[in-house]
Every structure is written in structure tokens, then in C-alpha cells.
Amino acid sequence: MTYVTVEVSKTRRGARARVRLLVDTGAADSILPLRFLQRLGVRPEWREEYELANGDPMVRDVGRMYVHYLGRSVETLAVFGEPGDMSVLGAYSMEGLRLEVDPHSGRVRRKRRLLAVAVAPA
């Protein structure tokens, strides 16, 4: 399992707090403890239903936060984790920060190449 320590804030230039998260490229969104997000001033905006790896449904509040890592900052979705939920950095945040997990070392790194689509001439 790969963990990464990031900084999180309510706004791009707001007060930051460090947090260690499990990198989970199979999770769509990042999950952080409800109390941690509340201390930062992050507010729930809607409720979302997620499907766990075992197929069980999970309904959680979702808001917006900024995540900061390796000199980059990006607005991302914050799932308000409840007791027993893992704290994870999900794929949406990873993509926004242009990060990937090195398949050999298991470490988080900046993407070496970004995929793009070329438009064929008419």
C-alpha cells in the first residue's frame, strides 16, 4: 500500500493542514475524516452514493477542498468520512495534480506523459 502526505485547505490560499492518505486509484474521490474537514471550514454541499469494493453502497456528504502536493494545488472533491472509513487520496485528486503511482516502486510521482487526442485533418 502506498501512502502520501499532502496539505489540504478550504481555499487555494487558505490555512493548510497536513494529512497522510492512502493512495487509492480505484476510489473516485478523496475521503477525509469529517472532523478534519470541519476544522478546515469545508462544508458539505451534497450527498453522494458510492459503491464499495465488496458491492455495498455507502452514502456520504461531499464538499470541495484544495489539495497541495509537490508545488501544485488543485480544487477537488472531499468526501466526509465517518468513523471506520479509510482516509484516501482518490483518482480525481490524483489526476488533477497530474500524479501517478510508479508500477515498479509503488511510489507516487508526477506523470511522465499526459495523454491527449490529436484531431485528424478534415
N, C-alpha and C positions, 0 to 999 in steps of 0.2 A: 504494500500500500504506500502511496505517495502523499505526503503532507506538504503544505506550503504555508508560510506566514505572510499574510498580507495586511495592509491597512485598509480600514473601512471608514467612511464618513457619510453624513446625510447629504451634503452638498460637495461640489468639486473642491472648494476651498475651506470647507468646514473642519471642525475639530476631528482628528483621526484617532482611531483605536486599533491596536494590533490584535490579530486573531489568527490562530493556527487552524487550518481547514484541511480536511481530507479532499484530495483531488478526485472527483468522480465524473469522468467524461460521459458516463451513462445517465447522469442526472441532468435534466434540462436546466434547472435553476439552482442558485446557491441557497443553502439553508443555514441560518444562524440562529442562535438562541434568542427567543422572544425578549428576554430581559436585556440582553446585549444591545439589540436593535432599539429598544425603548430608550435606553440610556443615551444613545446617539441622537435620539429625536426622530428616528424613522417611524413613519406612521403607516398602518395598513391602509390599502386603497381598495382591495377587493379580495374575495376568497376564490381559491382555485382548487380543483380536484387533480391529484396526481395519482399515478399507478406505481406501487412499489414493485421491486423486482419479483416478489412472490405473487404478484397479481392483485394484492389487496389495495383498495382505494385509501387515499389519505387526503383530507381537506384541510388546507391551511390558509391563513391570511398572507397576502403578498403586498409588498411595497417596493419603493425604489431606494437605492443607495448608490454610493460610488465605491469602487474597489480600486486600490492603488498598488501597483507592483512593478518592479524594475523600471521605475521612472515613468510609467504610463498610468493613466487614470481613465476609468470608463464608468458611465452610469449603467447599472444592471438591476436585475430583479432580486429582491430579498424575500425569501420565504421565512416566515416567523416560526421557527422551530419550537416544538413543545418538548417537555421532559421525555427523554428516551430517543429523540431524534438525533441523528448524526449531524455534525456541522460540516458542510461540504461546499467546495467551490465547484459549481456546475459548469456545463458546457457553454451556456450562454455567456457567462463571465469570462471563461477561458477564450472563447472566440473574440470577444470584444477587446481583450487585452493582447490578442494575437499570440496566444500561448499554446503549447502542445506538450505532451508527455513523451520524452525520448523513449522509444521502444526497447532500447538496449540497457540504459542505466535506470530507467524509471523516474528520472528527474524532470522537473518542469523546466522548459526552456522557451525562448522566443521562437516562433515559427520560422523556419529557414526559407520557406517559399509560401506565398499566398496563391491560392487557386483563383483563376479568372477565366472568363469566357471571351473569346475573340469573336467579333461579329464578321461573318463572311461577306465579302463584297457582293453587291447586288448584280 
